[in-house]
Amino acid sequence: MLSPHEFATLMLVRHAPEQIDMNRAELDALLERQLVMLEQSAEGRRHPQLTDRGRSLLKALSAGS
């Protein structure tokens, strides 16, 4: 089960990954659950991206509303 902060962070990764603070504890939890992964940009900066599992979770949650 995701905490409200983890869920909000997952949604932020989906819609605005460039705005994520890479030091957020919630991001670590999402990485551990394999809901997000880190990708490196051409500039050498790391940014979070949803994994297939993360996309599936958000899709399932939005279908229930």
MODELLER restraints for C-alpha pairs under 7 A, 6 or more apart:
rsr = mdl.restraints
at = mdl.atoms
rsr.add(forms.Gaussian(group=physical.xy_distance, feature=features.Distance(at['CA:5:A'], at['CA:26:A']), mean=6.67, stdev=0.5))
rsr.add(forms.Gaussian(group=physical.xy_distance, feature=features.Distance(at['CA:6:A'], at['CA:26:A']), mean=5.01, stdev=0.5))
rsr.add(forms.Gaussian(group=physical.xy_distance, feature=features.Distance(at['CA:9:A'], at['CA:26:A']), mean=6.69, stdev=0.5))
rsr.add(forms.Gaussian(group=physical.xy_distance, feature=features.Distance(at['CA:9:A'], at['CA:27:A']), mean=6.93, stdev=0.5))
rsr.add(forms.Gaussian(group=physical.xy_distance, feature=features.Distance(at['CA:13:A'], at['CA:20:A']), mean=6.94, stdev=0.5))
rsr.add(forms.Gaussian(group=physical.xy_distance, feature=features.Distance(at['CA:13:A'], at['CA:48:A']), mean=6.34, stdev=0.5))
rsr.add(forms.Gaussian(group=physical.xy_distance, feature=features.Distance(at['CA:13:A'], at['CA:49:A']), mean=6.26, stdev=0.5))
rsr.add(forms.Gaussian(group=physical.xy_distance, feature=features.Distance(at['CA:13:A'], at['CA:50:A']), mean=6.71, stdev=0.5))
rsr.add(forms.Gaussian(group=physical.xy_distance, feature=features.Distance(at['CA:14:A'], at['CA:50:A']), mean=6.42, stdev=0.5))
rsr.add(forms.Gaussian(group=physical.xy_distance, feature=features.Distance(at['CA:17:A'], at['CA:47:A']), mean=6.47, stdev=0.5))
rsr.add(forms.Gaussian(group=physical.xy_distance, feature=features.Distance(at['CA:17:A'], at['CA:48:A']), mean=5.93, stdev=0.5))
rsr.add(forms.Gaussian(group=physical.xy_distance, feature=features.Distance(at['CA:17:A'], at['CA:49:A']), mean=6.87, stdev=0.5))
rsr.add(forms.Gaussian(group=physical.xy_distance, feature=features.Distance(at['CA:18:A'], at['CA:47:A']), mean=6.55, stdev=0.5))
rsr.add(forms.Gaussian(group=physical.xy_distance, feature=features.Distance(at['CA:30:A'], at['CA:36:A']), mean=5.80, stdev=0.5))
rsr.add(forms.Gaussian(group=physical.xy_distance, feature=features.Distance(at['CA:31:A'], at['CA:37:A']), mean=6.05, stdev=0.5))
rsr.add(forms.Gaussian(group=physical.xy_distance, feature=features.Distance(at['CA:34:A'], at['CA:51:A']), mean=6.92, stdev=0.5))
rsr.add(forms.Gaussian(group=physical.xy_distance, feature=features.Distance(at['CA:35:A'], at['CA:50:A']), mean=6.07, stdev=0.5))
rsr.add(forms.Gaussian(group=physical.xy_distance, feature=features.Distance(at['CA:35:A'], at['CA:51:A']), mean=5.38, stdev=0.5))
rsr.add(forms.Gaussian(group=physical.xy_distance, feature=features.Distance(at['CA:35:A'], at['CA:53:A']), mean=5.50, stdev=0.5))
rsr.add(forms.Gaussian(group=physical.xy_distance, feature=features.Distance(at['CA:35:A'], at['CA:54:A']), mean=4.07, stdev=0.5))
rsr.add(forms.Gaussian(group=physical.xy_distance, feature=features.Distance(at['CA:36:A'], at['CA:48:A']), mean=6.25, stdev=0.5))
rsr.add(forms.Gaussian(group=physical.xy_distance, feature=features.Distance(at['CA:36:A'], at['CA:49:A']), mean=5.44, stdev=0.5))
rsr.add(forms.Gaussian(group=physical.xy_distance, feature=features.Distance(at['CA:36:A'], at['CA:50:A']), mean=4.38, stdev=0.5))
rsr.add(forms.Gaussian(group=physical.xy_distance, feature=features.Distance(at['CA:36:A'], at['CA:51:A']), mean=5.04, stdev=0.5))
rsr.add(forms.Gaussian(group=physical.xy_distance, feature=features.Distance(at['CA:36:A'], at['CA:54:A']), mean=6.25, stdev=0.5))
rsr.add(forms.Gaussian(group=physical.xy_distance, feature=features.Distance(at['CA:37:A'], at['CA:48:A']), mean=5.57, stdev=0.5))
rsr.add(forms.Gaussian(group=physical.xy_distance, feature=features.Distance(at['CA:37:A'], at['CA:49:A']), mean=5.40, stdev=0.5))
rsr.add(forms.Gaussian(group=physical.xy_distance, feature=features.Distance(at['CA:37:A'], at['CA:50:A']), mean=6.33, stdev=0.5))
rsr.add(forms.Gaussian(group=physical.xy_distance, feature=features.Distance(at['CA:37:A'], at['CA:51:A']), mean=6.25, stdev=0.5))
rsr.add(forms.Gaussian(group=physical.xy_distance, feature=features.Distance(at['CA:38:A'], at['CA:46:A']), mean=6.12, stdev=0.5))
rsr.add(forms.Gaussian(group=physical.xy_distance, feature=features.Distance(at['CA:38:A'], at['CA:47:A']), mean=5.49, stdev=0.5))
rsr.add(forms.Gaussian(group=physical.xy_distance, feature=features.Distance(at['CA:38:A'], at['CA:48:A']), mean=4.48, stdev=0.5))
rsr.add(forms.Gaussian(group=physical.xy_distance, feature=features.Distance(at['CA:38:A'], at['CA:49:A']), mean=6.10, stdev=0.5))
rsr.add(forms.Gaussian(group=physical.xy_distance, feature=features.Distance(at['CA:39:A'], at['CA:46:A']), mean=5.47, stdev=0.5))
rsr.add(forms.Gaussian(group=physical.xy_distance, feature=features.Distance(at['CA:39:A'], at['CA:47:A']), mean=5.50, stdev=0.5))
rsr.add(forms.Gaussian(group=physical.xy_distance, feature=features.Distance(at['CA:39:A'], at['CA:48:A']), mean=6.18, stdev=0.5))
rsr.add(forms.Gaussian(group=physical.xy_distance, feature=features.Distance(at['CA:39:A'], at['CA:49:A']), mean=6.82, stdev=0.5))
rsr.add(forms.Gaussian(group=physical.xy_distance, feature=features.Distance(at['CA:40:A'], at['CA:46:A']), mean=4.37, stdev=0.5))
rsr.add(forms.Gaussian(group=physical.xy_distance, feature=features.Distance(at['CA:40:A'], at['CA:47:A']), mean=6.38, stdev=0.5))
